[in-house]
Amino acid sequence: MSTHAARRTGSVFCGLLRQELQTIAQYRWWLVAMQASVVVVPLISLLVWRGAMANGAEPPVTRDYLTTYLVLVSVVTMLTSSWTARFLAESIRLGHLNAWLVRPCSTHLVAVTNNVSEKLAKLATLLPLIVVLAVPYHRDLELPAHPGRWLLFLWALALGATMMFCFDVIVGSLAFWWDDVAAVDRFRQLAAAFLSGALIPLSVMPTAWGPFLQVQPFGYAVAFPIQTLLAPDAATLWTGLAMQAAWVLLALVAARFVWVRGLRRYSGAGA
């Protein structure tokens, strides 16, 4: 991409970002209510796990680990999630994609902007709730002081978000061939919720599942970014970063492949 094209894309992105934030601001109270509901599930899990451990349960991780994980999981899940597939499929099915194919910038720019703007707005409302959740358990939080670990955490978040966005593009692009991709998208969301660690920490899953959980992609969207903060040994950390990078690269290539193949058969019907 040339410098001029990069500046033009950046200008379009900033303009779209302002529009998206202005739109979201009109629904701020709905946003607060939605983020409050997001915190409920980790809070219930935290209370259940701590109650079980107080009564003699011995999970394979410490109380500090579980407390920190469940305090952070809602914000990490939100920051790495994507909701592009349904809108992309609808755009393809109804022919609305035409308007973006003729523009001198990426057709996915509006989806990226929507994801970024909503995450910024959600973060502003979710962080205070996370702080409220963390206060009663602050003695059991296990957070690193070294800035390098936080940089790795941010890097893992960025890669996780990129991977999930690519998966959304792949699922949404199936609309080039299928009239309805809702079932595929729903299955992908359920698999991601369970296998990412958003519902249950992967570290407390059965030991026999370990090899599968380490190689499947969804764990690198939620569980792994949190694990970068929970003092894993160096070998585990760098292996995880390599696996995450490999999945992101594979997702990028697959998304590009499916998108290009789909465009070849796109007719813009319904436009």
N, C-alpha and C positions, 0 to 999 in steps of 0.2 A: 504494500500500500504506500503510495506517495505521501509526501508531507502535506500537500494540498488536500488530498483525499482524507487523510487522518484529521486535519483541522476541520474539514467540512462535516465529517462524521461526529467529531466531538461537539461541534456547534449544534448539530441536530439532536444529539443525545441530551445536551443541556437544556435545549428548548422543550423536548419531550418530557424531561425530568421535571421541569417547572410545572408543566401542564398536569402531569400525573399527581404531583404533590398538592396542587391546588384542588384537584378533584377529590383526593383522599381526605383533605382537610374538611370537606363538607360532611364526611361520615366519621368524624373523630370519636363521637360517643359510641357508635357501633364498634369502632376499632378497639376502644378501651374494654368494652364488654367482651369482645371476642378474645382478646389477649388474656383477660381474667379467666375465661374458661379454659384457655390453653394451660394455665398453671395448675388447674385443679387435679389433673391426672398425675403429674409428678408429685404433687403434695400428698395425694392419697397413697401412692406407692411408697413415698418416704415414711409416712406414718405406719404403714403396714410392715415394711421391712424393719424399721426401728423397734416396733412392737414385738415382732417375731424374734429379733435378736435379744431383746430384753428378757424374753421367755425361754432362752436357751438355744435358739436356732443358730447354726454356724454356716453361713454362706462362705463361698470361696474367696471373698474379699472382705476388707475391714469395714467397720462402721463409718470411718472417715471417708473411705473411697465411695461407698454407696451414697452418703449424704452429699458429697460434692457433686457426684454424677447426677443425682436427681434434682439438685438445685440448678444445675447448668443445662440439663437436657432440653428444656423447653425453648430456651433462647437459641441453642445450637440447631435444633430441629427447624426452627423458624428461619434462621439465616441460611441454611443449606437447602431448604425446600424450593420447589418450583411448581407453578400452576399454569404452565404454558400449553400443555398438550390439548386440553379441551378447546381453548380459544383458537389455536392453530388449526385444529381439525375443522372447526366451524368455518374459519376463514377460507380453507381450501374447498370445503363442500359448497359454500354459498358463492364462491367466486370473488370474495373480498380481497383475496391475495393479489389480484391484478393491480390494485392501487399501489402496492409496495414493490412489485416486480419492476415497475417503470421508474422507480426513484433511484437516484444515484447513491444509495447507501444500502447496507445490509437489510434484507427483508426481516431479519430477526431483531433488529434494533429496538423496535417498539416493545417487543416481549421482554428484552433485557431491561429496558427502561422501566417497564411496569414492575418487574421483579425487584429492581433496586429501590424504586420509590416506595413500594409497599413495605419492603424490609426496613427502610429507614424510619418510616412512620410507625411500624410495629415495634421496632427496637425502642423508640422513644417512649412508648406506652408499656412495653413489657419489662424493661429494666427496673423501673421502680417496684413493680410487682415481685420481681426476682429478689430485690433487696429486702422487701418485706418478708418474703419466704425464707431468706437466708439468715435474718437476724436471730431467730430463736435457736438456730443451730450453728452459729458462727464459730463456736469452739471446736466443732467437728469438721469444719471446712479445711480441705487440704489443697491450698492453692500455692503455686510456686512464686517466689520473689524475683527470680532471675528473669530479666526482660527477654532473653533469648528464647526461653520456653514459651512466652506469650507471642513472640513473633512466629514461632513454629505453629502455635495454635491458630493464629490468623491465616497463615499460609495453608494449613490443613482445611480451615473453613472455606477459603477461596476455592481450593481444588474440589472440595466436596460440593459446593454450590455449582461449580462449572459442570461437574459430572451429572448432577441431578437435572440441570437444565438441558444437557445433551440428551439424557434419557427422555425428557419431555418432548424434545424436538423429534426424536425417533418415533415415539408413540403417536404424536400429532401428525407426523408425515405419513403414517399408514393410511390416512384419509385420502391420499392420492389413489389408493387401491380399494379401500373399503368405505362404505357409506357411513358406518358407525363404529367408532373406536372406543366407545365409552366403557365396554366390558374389559378391553385390554388395559385401558387406563386405570380402571378401578382395581383390577388384579395387581397391576404394578404398584399402586399406592398401598394396597394391603401388604404385599410382599416387602415393600420398603419400610413400612411402619414396624413390622415384626423383625426384619433382618437388620435394620439399621441400628437397633438399640433404642429407638424412640419410646417404645412401650416397656420393654424389659432390658436391663443392661446385659449386653452379650457376655459379660464376665461371669454371670451367674447361670448361664445356660449349661446344659449337661456337657460334661467333659468330652464325651464321644462326638459332640458336634464341633469341637474345636477346629479341626482341619478345614471343614466346610466354611465355618464362620470367618476364618482367616483369609479365605480366597474369594468369597462372594463380595460383590461391589458395594452393597448398601451400607455395610458396616463402616465404610470409609467416609460416609456422609455425616454420621452422627457420633457413633461410639469412638471412632479413632480420633477425631479432633479433641474430644474431651480427654481421651487417654494421653494426649500429648502434654496435658497439664498435670497428670497424676503420677509423675515421676516414674515412667517405665525405664527399664534398663536401655542402654544405648543401642544394643543390637536389635531389640524389639522396636524401638523408635525408628531407626533408619530402615528396617525391613518394612515397617508400616508405611513410611513415606514413599518408599520405592513402589510398593504395591498400589498405593493410592495414585501415584503419578501414572503408573501403567494403565490403571482403569480409566483415568481421565483421558489419556491419549487414545485408548481404544474407543471410548465413548465419543470423542471428537471425530475420529475417523469414521465410525459407524454413522453418526448423525449426518456428516457431510455426504457419505455414500448414499444413504437413504433419501436425503433431500434432493440431491442431484438426479438420482434415478426417478424420483417422483415428479420432478419438474418436467422431465422429458415427456411425460404422459398427461401433464396438466392441460386442460382445455379451458378453464375458467367458466365452466358451466354454472349458470345461475347468476352471473354478474349482471 
